[in-house]
Amino acid sequence: MKVQDTKLGIWLMVAVTFVFAMQDGISRHLAGEYNVMMVVMIRYWFFAAFVVWVAWRKAGGLRAASATKHPVLQPLRGLLLAVQIWLLVLGFVKLGLVGNHAVFASNPLLIAALSGPILGEVVGWRRWTAIGIGFVGVLIILQPGFAVFSPFALLPLAATLMFAIYGLLTRYVGRKDSAAVSFFWIGTVGAVVTTLAGMNWWEPMIPSDWAWMALLCVTGATGHYMLIRAYEVAEASAIQPFAYLQLVFASALGITVFNEVLELHVAIGAALVVAAGLFTLWRARLSQAKA
């Protein structure tokens, strides 16, 4: 029986959001200097090695980790996540950390909106109202002045939509596959996909940037490990609201390091998105409690 420690789970989630925000900052720096596909490819090489190492250490080894009851959906999840990361990193370069994360904060709203048609879950009128308010916030963020007429403005929206579908598919395959199996497939499939896409974009990298790349890989593996531990020791509904801290940390990094500006409409829109998202998570927790 797992020992539940909500306080530890919350602190782990806070640490995860900080590590992932730092990872986003490093990704922005490297993708600004080198081809995005190459950066994501090298990142996935290390991630895949980490995934295989974790699987090898567990009971049953690689055979057990790869044994899925969803041979189509698991590779699809890996493909979606790899493309989503590529779009998000490209968005960091073209639009900055603040704007991208402000839009990406709408991910729980998209998951709630799509959970009905994809998973058959019931979404009440209160959550639909919150979803609508949240998407008004997204429109406020993407008004003229935030490159709304540029195709790059679609990058965070596309990345958020793909991550929401990935999250719903993760919940669906989780009904039959263990978390270890799902983790194995996203790492290995992602490494294959990003290698096929990025091997023709190789560029020489200076030693100092190799150090940043090494730090990017380490933070990625560390963040995912802490995230796994957080969900092991605490209920998802208790710690998920703290995931919004990544918006705070990433925005602070964008402003202080990359000289980004937090425009008023972005702040207002982000506040609406986060408030709507927190309400949606709260209503979902109440529904689970009643069930």
N, C-alpha and C positions, 0 to 999 in steps of 0.2 A: 504493500500500500504506500502511495506517495505521501510524503509529509508536506502539508501546505504551509507556506510562509508568505503571506500576502505582502508584508513589509519588505522582505527581501526581494520579492518579485517586482515591486514598485521601484526599488532602487536599481535593480538590474535593468528595467525598462528605461529609466532615466539615463543610465550609463550607455545603453544601446543607442538612444537618440543622440547623445553627444558624440559617440564614436561614429555613427553614420553621418552626422553633420560634418565632422572633420573629413570623413571619407569623400563626401560630396565636394568639399573645398579642394582637396587634393585632386580629385577627378577634373574639376574645372581648370585647375592650373595645368595639368598634363594635357588635357584635351585642347587647351588653348595653344599649346606648343607643338603637338603631334596629332596625327590622324585619330579621330575618336574610335574608329573600329580597332585600331592597333591597341589603344589603351584598354578598351574593354576586353579584348582578346587576352592580353597578358594577365589582367585581373582575374579572368575566368580560369586561366591555367592554374593559378595558385588556389583558387576556390575549389576547383575540381580535385586537386591533390588533397586538400583539406577534407573534402567530402569522402573521398576514397579512404583516407586514413581513419576517419571516424567510423565508416562502415566496417573496415577491416578489424577494428578493435571490438566491435559489438559481437554478440553471440550470432553465429551463422555466417559471419563475414560478408563478403561481397555477394555471394549467392542469395543470402537472405535479404540484403539491402536492395537488390535489383528485382526481386520477386514481386511483381505488381499484378493486381487484378484489373488494372486499367492500362493496357499496353498502348492505347492510342492517346488517352488524355494526359498521361504522365509526360510523354515527349512533347505534347502540345504545351503543357505548362512550362517546360524548360525553354521552349522556343519563345513563348510569350514574354517570359521574364527577361531573356537575353535581349530581345528587341526593345522591351520597355526600358531597360537600363541604358541601351544605346541612345534612345530618344531623349531620356532624361539628362544624360551627360551632355549631349549635343545642345539641349536646352539651356544647361548651365552656362555654356560658352556664348550662346546667341542672346539669351535673355537675362542671365544672372541667377543667383541663388534665391534672392528674395521673391521675385515674381514666380519662378518655377515652384517653389515650395508653397507659396500662397495658393496656387491653383491645385497643387498635389494634395493639399489638406482636404480637398473635397472627396478623396478616395472612399472614406466610410459612407458618404452619402450615395455614391455610385453603387457601392456594394449593396446598400439597403434597397436602392431602386431596382437593381437587377436580381436581387435574391428571390423575388416573386416569380418572374418568368423562367429563371434558370434552375432554382432549387425548389420552387413551389412553396416558399415561405410566405406567411401572411404579413403584410405591411399595413398597419392601420392609418387612419387619416391624420393622426398627429405626426407620425413619422413622415408621411407624404408632404405635410405642410413644412416640416423642417427641411426636407430635401429640396422643396421649391425655394425656400428662403436661402438655403446654401448655394443654389445655382444662381440666384440673383446676385449673391456675393461674388461668384466667379465672373459674371458679366460686368460687375463693377470693377473688378481687377483688370479685365481685358478691354477696357474702354480705350478710345483714341488717346495716344500718348504712351500706351504700353505695347506698341507695335502691333495693334490689332489688325491692321491691314497687311501685315507681313505674314507669309506662310510659317515663319518661325513661331508665331503666336499659337499655332496648332500643336507644337511639340509637347508642352506640358499637358494639354488636354488629351492628346493621343496616349501619352505615357500613363496618365491617370486612369483612363478607360481600360487600357491593357492590363494595368496592375489590379484593377477591380475585378476583371474577368479572371485573371490569374488567381486572385484570392478566393473567388467563388468556386473555381475548379479545385483549388486546394481543399476547401471544405467538402466538396463532393467526393473526391477520391479518398479523403480521410475517413469516409464511412467504411471503407474496406481495406485501404492501405494504411500502414503505420506512418508516423511522422518521419521515421528513419528512411523509409522507402521513398517518400516524396522528396526528402532532402537530397538523397542520392541522385534521383533523376534530374532535378534542376541543375545540379552541379555538373554532371557528366554531359547531359544534352546541351547545356549552355556552352560548355567548353568546345564541343564539336561545332556547334552553330557559329560561335564567334570566331573560331579558327578558320572555318571555311570562308567567312566573310572578311576576316581581317588579314589573312596571310599575304595578300597581294598589296597591303598598305604599309608594309614594314618600313620604318625610318630609323636611322641611327639616333641613339639617345645619349645625351651627355651624362657623365657620372653622377652629377648632383640630382638629375632627374631620375636616374635609376634608383637613387636612395628614396626619392619621393614615391616611386612605383613600388618599392619594397614596403614602404609604410602603408601605401594604399592596400596592398595585398594582405598585410598583417591586420589592419583595421577591419577589413572585410571579413576575414575569418573570425577575428575576435568578436565582432559585432554579432555575427550569426550564432556563434557559440553562446554568447550571453543571452541572446533572444530565445534560444532553445531552452536554456536554463530558466529563464523568466517564466516561460509557459509551463515548465515542469513543476515549479514551486508555487505558482499562483494561478487562479482562474483568469482566463483571457479578459472577461468582462471587467475585472477589477483593475487590470493594468493597462488595458488598451487606451483609455483616455490620456495617459501620460505620453503616448506616442506623439501627441501634438507638440511636445517640447522640441522635436526635431525642427519644426518651423521656426521656433525661437532661436535655437542654436545656429541653424543654417543662415537665418537672416542676419544675426549678429556677426557671423563670419563674413558674409557678403558685404556688409556695411563697413566693417573695420579693416578687412584685409583687401577686398577688391573694390573699395570705394563706390559701392552701389548706394543708391538713394532709396529710402523707403517713402514712396509717394503717398499722399493722403488717401487717394482712392484705393491703393493697394492695401493699406492698413485697414480701411473700413471694410473692404471686401473680404479680407482675410479674417477679420473679427466675426463677420456674419457666417463665413464658412465654418470656422472652428466652433462657434456657438451652436450652429445647427448640427454639426457632427457630434458634439458632446451630448446634445439632447437625443439624437438618434441612438447613440450607444446606450444612454440611460434607459430609453424606452425598450430597446432590445433586451437589456438586462432584466427589466421588469417582466417582459413577456416570458423570458426563460424561467424566472422565478415562479410565475403563475403556472407554467407548464409542469 
